[in-house]
């Protein structure tokens, strides 16, 4: 298992964490229902995919982060302390501490 959960982490129902690389979730972080965290990536080259080759990148989520229901966080992303990820957001890039991001792809709407 590649998952590290801090103290007081809350995972609502239906969350999915594909931990083919490390996933770290900091103290006090809350994940809404059906949040998905995906570390694995498949090669674009069809022959490599057919060979079953897969790569993975870690996900790091800081302390006191709020992640709204249905959000998707992809491999290689770091979410800074105190950030807020809106419901349904697709996070493809790292999120700064204190930032609020929404949309697909997730874009900042506020920085504290």
mmCIF file of the C-alpha atoms, coordinates in Angstrom:
data_MODEL
# 
_entry.id   MODEL 
# 
loop_
_atom_site.group_PDB 
_atom_site.id 
_atom_site.type_symbol 
_atom_site.label_atom_id 
_atom_site.label_alt_id 
_atom_site.label_comp_id 
_atom_site.label_asym_id 
_atom_site.label_entity_id 
_atom_site.label_seq_id 
_atom_site.pdbx_PDB_ins_code 
_atom_site.Cartn_x 
_atom_site.Cartn_y 
_atom_site.Cartn_z 
_atom_site.occupancy 
_atom_site.B_iso_or_equiv 
_atom_site.pdbx_formal_charge 
_atom_site.auth_seq_id 
_atom_site.auth_comp_id 
_atom_site.auth_asym_id 
_atom_site.auth_atom_id 
_atom_site.pdbx_PDB_model_num 
ATOM 1   C CA . UNK A 1 1   ? 0.000   0.000  0.000   1.00 0.00 ? 1   UNK A CA 1 
ATOM 2   C CA . UNK A 1 2   ? 1.354   3.401  -1.035  1.00 0.00 ? 2   UNK A CA 1 
ATOM 3   C CA . UNK A 1 3   ? -1.114  5.576  0.913   1.00 0.00 ? 3   UNK A CA 1 
ATOM 4   C CA . UNK A 1 4   ? -0.197  7.768  3.883   1.00 0.00 ? 4   UNK A CA 1 
ATOM 5   C CA . UNK A 1 5   ? -3.079  9.469  5.724   1.00 0.00 ? 5   UNK A CA 1 
ATOM 6   C CA . UNK A 1 6   ? -2.496  12.210 8.287   1.00 0.00 ? 6   UNK A CA 1 
ATOM 7   C CA . UNK A 1 7   ? -4.415  12.682 11.510  1.00 0.00 ? 7   UNK A CA 1 
ATOM 8   C CA . UNK A 1 8   ? -8.091  13.600 11.164  1.00 0.00 ? 8   UNK A CA 1 
ATOM 9   C CA . UNK A 1 9   ? -8.305  12.953 7.413   1.00 0.00 ? 9   UNK A CA 1 
ATOM 10  C CA . UNK A 1 10  ? -11.914 12.455 6.256   1.00 0.00 ? 10  UNK A CA 1 
ATOM 11  C CA . UNK A 1 11  ? -12.776 10.423 3.155   1.00 0.00 ? 11  UNK A CA 1 
ATOM 12  C CA . UNK A 1 12  ? -16.451 10.575 2.195   1.00 0.00 ? 12  UNK A CA 1 
ATOM 13  C CA . UNK A 1 13  ? -18.221 7.684  0.480   1.00 0.00 ? 13  UNK A CA 1 
ATOM 14  C CA . UNK A 1 14  ? -17.167 6.450  -2.931  1.00 0.00 ? 14  UNK A CA 1 
ATOM 15  C CA . UNK A 1 15  ? -13.638 7.888  -2.969  1.00 0.00 ? 15  UNK A CA 1 
ATOM 16  C CA . UNK A 1 16  ? -11.191 6.060  -5.254  1.00 0.00 ? 16  UNK A CA 1 
ATOM 17  C CA . UNK A 1 17  ? -7.409  6.153  -4.796  1.00 0.00 ? 17  UNK A CA 1 
ATOM 18  C CA . UNK A 1 18  ? -5.305  4.315  -7.397  1.00 0.00 ? 18  UNK A CA 1 
ATOM 19  C CA . UNK A 1 19  ? -2.002  4.189  -5.535  1.00 0.00 ? 19  UNK A CA 1 
ATOM 20  C CA . UNK A 1 20  ? 0.451   2.723  -8.032  1.00 0.00 ? 20  UNK A CA 1 
ATOM 21  C CA . UNK A 1 21  ? 2.751   5.501  -6.733  1.00 0.00 ? 21  UNK A CA 1 
ATOM 22  C CA . UNK A 1 22  ? 2.756   7.169  -3.324  1.00 0.00 ? 22  UNK A CA 1 
ATOM 23  C CA . UNK A 1 23  ? -0.269  9.163  -2.177  1.00 0.00 ? 23  UNK A CA 1 
ATOM 24  C CA . UNK A 1 24  ? 0.148   11.383 0.886   1.00 0.00 ? 24  UNK A CA 1 
ATOM 25  C CA . UNK A 1 25  ? -2.810  13.223 2.429   1.00 0.00 ? 25  UNK A CA 1 
ATOM 26  C CA . UNK A 1 26  ? -2.046  15.732 5.202   1.00 0.00 ? 26  UNK A CA 1 
ATOM 27  C CA . UNK A 1 27  ? -3.666  16.244 8.598   1.00 0.00 ? 27  UNK A CA 1 
ATOM 28  C CA . UNK A 1 28  ? -7.211  17.598 8.661   1.00 0.00 ? 28  UNK A CA 1 
ATOM 29  C CA . UNK A 1 29  ? -7.832  17.217 4.937   1.00 0.00 ? 29  UNK A CA 1 
ATOM 30  C CA . UNK A 1 30  ? -11.399 16.435 3.828   1.00 0.00 ? 30  UNK A CA 1 
ATOM 31  C CA . UNK A 1 31  ? -12.411 14.644 0.619   1.00 0.00 ? 31  UNK A CA 1 
ATOM 32  C CA . UNK A 1 32  ? -16.027 14.893 -0.512  1.00 0.00 ? 32  UNK A CA 1 
ATOM 33  C CA . UNK A 1 33  ? -17.974 12.001 -2.009  1.00 0.00 ? 33  UNK A CA 1 
ATOM 34  C CA . UNK A 1 34  ? -16.635 10.296 -5.142  1.00 0.00 ? 34  UNK A CA 1 
ATOM 35  C CA . UNK A 1 35  ? -13.265 12.096 -5.172  1.00 0.00 ? 35  UNK A CA 1 
ATOM 36  C CA . UNK A 1 36  ? -10.802 10.238 -7.404  1.00 0.00 ? 36  UNK A CA 1 
ATOM 37  C CA . UNK A 1 37  ? -7.004  10.252 -7.125  1.00 0.00 ? 37  UNK A CA 1 
ATOM 38  C CA . UNK A 1 38  ? -5.151  8.579  -9.997  1.00 0.00 ? 38  UNK A CA 1 
ATOM 39  C CA . UNK A 1 39  ? -1.398  7.932  -9.918  1.00 0.00 ? 39  UNK A CA 1 
ATOM 40  C CA . UNK A 1 40  ? -1.126  5.639  -12.981 1.00 0.00 ? 40  UNK A CA 1 
ATOM 41  C CA . UNK A 1 41  ? -0.711  6.843  -16.534 1.00 0.00 ? 41  UNK A CA 1 
ATOM 42  C CA . UNK A 1 42  ? -0.786  4.746  -19.668 1.00 0.00 ? 42  UNK A CA 1 
ATOM 43  C CA . UNK A 1 43  ? 1.658   5.200  -22.525 1.00 0.00 ? 43  UNK A CA 1 
ATOM 44  C CA . UNK A 1 44  ? 0.371   6.874  -25.657 1.00 0.00 ? 44  UNK A CA 1 
ATOM 45  C CA . UNK A 1 45  ? 2.228   4.286  -27.751 1.00 0.00 ? 45  UNK A CA 1 
ATOM 46  C CA . UNK A 1 46  ? -0.211  1.450  -28.474 1.00 0.00 ? 46  UNK A CA 1 
ATOM 47  C CA . UNK A 1 47  ? 2.506   -1.238 -28.478 1.00 0.00 ? 47  UNK A CA 1 
ATOM 48  C CA . UNK A 1 48  ? 3.664   -0.214 -24.993 1.00 0.00 ? 48  UNK A CA 1 
ATOM 49  C CA . UNK A 1 49  ? 0.057   -0.261 -23.761 1.00 0.00 ? 49  UNK A CA 1 
ATOM 50  C CA . UNK A 1 50  ? -0.490  -3.705 -25.260 1.00 0.00 ? 50  UNK A CA 1 
ATOM 51  C CA . UNK A 1 51  ? 2.650   -4.878 -23.443 1.00 0.00 ? 51  UNK A CA 1 
ATOM 52  C CA . UNK A 1 52  ? 0.967   -3.812 -20.196 1.00 0.00 ? 52  UNK A CA 1 
ATOM 53  C CA . UNK A 1 53  ? 3.534   -1.148 -19.388 1.00 0.00 ? 53  UNK A CA 1 
ATOM 54  C CA . UNK A 1 54  ? 2.270   1.520  -17.056 1.00 0.00 ? 54  UNK A CA 1 
ATOM 55  C CA . UNK A 1 55  ? 3.930   4.427  -15.323 1.00 0.00 ? 55  UNK A CA 1 
ATOM 56  C CA . UNK A 1 56  ? 2.839   6.254  -12.207 1.00 0.00 ? 56  UNK A CA 1 
ATOM 57  C CA . UNK A 1 57  ? 3.470   9.588  -10.528 1.00 0.00 ? 57  UNK A CA 1 
ATOM 58  C CA . UNK A 1 58  ? 2.893   10.433 -6.850  1.00 0.00 ? 58  UNK A CA 1 
ATOM 59  C CA . UNK A 1 59  ? 0.188   12.714 -5.452  1.00 0.00 ? 59  UNK A CA 1 
ATOM 60  C CA . UNK A 1 60  ? 0.814   14.882 -2.389  1.00 0.00 ? 60  UNK A CA 1 
ATOM 61  C CA . UNK A 1 61  ? -2.037  16.712 -0.661  1.00 0.00 ? 61  UNK A CA 1 
ATOM 62  C CA . UNK A 1 62  ? -1.126  19.109 2.147   1.00 0.00 ? 62  UNK A CA 1 
ATOM 63  C CA . UNK A 1 63  ? -2.765  19.776 5.496   1.00 0.00 ? 63  UNK A CA 1 
ATOM 64  C CA . UNK A 1 64  ? -6.271  21.230 5.885   1.00 0.00 ? 64  UNK A CA 1 
ATOM 65  C CA . UNK A 1 65  ? -7.217  20.901 2.213   1.00 0.00 ? 65  UNK A CA 1 
ATOM 66  C CA . UNK A 1 66  ? -10.886 20.704 1.170   1.00 0.00 ? 66  UNK A CA 1 
ATOM 67  C CA . UNK A 1 67  ? -11.668 18.655 -1.934  1.00 0.00 ? 67  UNK A CA 1 
ATOM 68  C CA . UNK A 1 68  ? -15.217 18.893 -3.260  1.00 0.00 ? 68  UNK A CA 1 
ATOM 69  C CA . UNK A 1 69  ? -17.284 15.920 -4.374  1.00 0.00 ? 69  UNK A CA 1 
ATOM 70  C CA . UNK A 1 70  ? -16.458 14.346 -7.712  1.00 0.00 ? 70  UNK A CA 1 
ATOM 71  C CA . UNK A 1 71  ? -13.098 16.092 -8.083  1.00 0.00 ? 71  UNK A CA 1 
ATOM 72  C CA . UNK A 1 72  ? -10.342 14.210 -9.933  1.00 0.00 ? 72  UNK A CA 1 
ATOM 73  C CA . UNK A 1 73  ? -6.659  14.622 -9.042  1.00 0.00 ? 73  UNK A CA 1 
ATOM 74  C CA . UNK A 1 74  ? -4.101  13.234 -11.484 1.00 0.00 ? 74  UNK A CA 1 
ATOM 75  C CA . UNK A 1 75  ? -0.608  11.877 -10.878 1.00 0.00 ? 75  UNK A CA 1 
ATOM 76  C CA . UNK A 1 76  ? 2.267   14.280 -10.341 1.00 0.00 ? 76  UNK A CA 1 
ATOM 77  C CA . UNK A 1 77  ? 0.085   16.858 -8.588  1.00 0.00 ? 77  UNK A CA 1 
ATOM 78  C CA . UNK A 1 78  ? 0.922   18.524 -5.277  1.00 0.00 ? 78  UNK A CA 1 
ATOM 79  C CA . UNK A 1 79  ? -1.899  20.381 -3.510  1.00 0.00 ? 79  UNK A CA 1 
ATOM 80  C CA . UNK A 1 80  ? -0.614  22.987 -1.061  1.00 0.00 ? 80  UNK A CA 1 
ATOM 81  C CA . UNK A 1 81  ? -1.733  23.433 2.525   1.00 0.00 ? 81  UNK A CA 1 
ATOM 82  C CA . UNK A 1 82  ? -5.162  25.030 3.000   1.00 0.00 ? 82  UNK A CA 1 
ATOM 83  C CA . UNK A 1 83  ? -6.126  24.840 -0.678  1.00 0.00 ? 83  UNK A CA 1 
ATOM 84  C CA . UNK A 1 84  ? -9.728  24.318 -1.796  1.00 0.00 ? 84  UNK A CA 1 
ATOM 85  C CA . UNK A 1 85  ? -10.623 22.225 -4.840  1.00 0.00 ? 85  UNK A CA 1 
ATOM 86  C CA . UNK A 1 86  ? -14.154 22.802 -6.107  1.00 0.00 ? 86  UNK A CA 1 
ATOM 87  C CA . UNK A 1 87  ? -16.632 19.995 -6.736  1.00 0.00 ? 87  UNK A CA 1 
ATOM 88  C CA . UNK A 1 88  ? -16.069 18.300 -10.077 1.00 0.00 ? 88  UNK A CA 1 
ATOM 89  C CA . UNK A 1 89  ? -12.702 19.963 -10.710 1.00 0.00 ? 89  UNK A CA 1 
ATOM 90  C CA . UNK A 1 90  ? -10.114 18.028 -12.722 1.00 0.00 ? 90  UNK A CA 1 
ATOM 91  C CA . UNK A 1 91  ? -6.703  18.841 -11.249 1.00 0.00 ? 91  UNK A CA 1 
ATOM 92  C CA . UNK A 1 92  ? -3.929  18.286 -13.794 1.00 0.00 ? 92  UNK A CA 1 
ATOM 93  C CA . UNK A 1 93  ? -1.356  20.701 -12.314 1.00 0.00 ? 93  UNK A CA 1 
ATOM 94  C CA . UNK A 1 94  ? -0.123  21.457 -8.823  1.00 0.00 ? 94  UNK A CA 1 
ATOM 95  C CA . UNK A 1 95  ? -2.180  23.830 -6.662  1.00 0.00 ? 95  UNK A CA 1 
ATOM 96  C CA . UNK A 1 96  ? -0.540  26.523 -4.523  1.00 0.00 ? 96  UNK A CA 1 
ATOM 97  C CA . UNK A 1 97  ? -1.087  26.694 -0.767  1.00 0.00 ? 97  UNK A CA 1 
ATOM 98  C CA . UNK A 1 98  ? -4.255  28.638 0.050   1.00 0.00 ? 98  UNK A CA 1 
ATOM 99  C CA . UNK A 1 99  ? -5.500  28.666 -3.555  1.00 0.00 ? 99  UNK A CA 1 
ATOM 100 C CA . UNK A 1 100 ? -9.045  27.849 -4.632  1.00 0.00 ? 100 UNK A CA 1 
ATOM 101 C CA . UNK A 1 101 ? -9.362  26.029 -7.965  1.00 0.00 ? 101 UNK A CA 1 
ATOM 102 C CA . UNK A 1 102 ? -12.443 25.038 -9.977  1.00 0.00 ? 102 UNK A CA 1 
ATOM 103 C CA . UNK A 1 103 ? -13.314 23.640 -13.392 1.00 0.00 ? 103 UNK A CA 1 
ATOM 104 C CA . UNK A 1 104 ? -11.975 21.247 -16.002 1.00 0.00 ? 104 UNK A CA 1 
ATOM 105 C CA . UNK A 1 105 ? -9.095  21.694 -16.155 1.00 0.00 ? 105 UNK A CA 1 
ATOM 106 C CA . UNK A 1 106 ? -8.892  23.239 -12.690 1.00 0.00 ? 106 UNK A CA 1 
ATOM 107 C CA . UNK A 1 107 ? -8.000  26.935 -12.711 1.00 0.00 ? 107 UNK A CA 1 
ATOM 108 C CA . UNK A 1 108 ? -7.338  29.250 -9.767  1.00 0.00 ? 108 UNK A CA 1 
ATOM 109 C CA . UNK A 1 109 ? -10.131 31.629 -8.819  1.00 0.00 ? 109 UNK A CA 1 
ATOM 110 C CA . UNK A 1 110 ? -8.638  32.830 -5.553  1.00 0.00 ? 110 UNK A CA 1 
ATOM 111 C CA . UNK A 1 111 ? -5.282  32.927 -3.797  1.00 0.00 ? 111 UNK A CA 1 
ATOM 112 C CA . UNK A 1 112 ? -5.070  33.697 -0.075  1.00 0.00 ? 112 UNK A CA 1 
# 
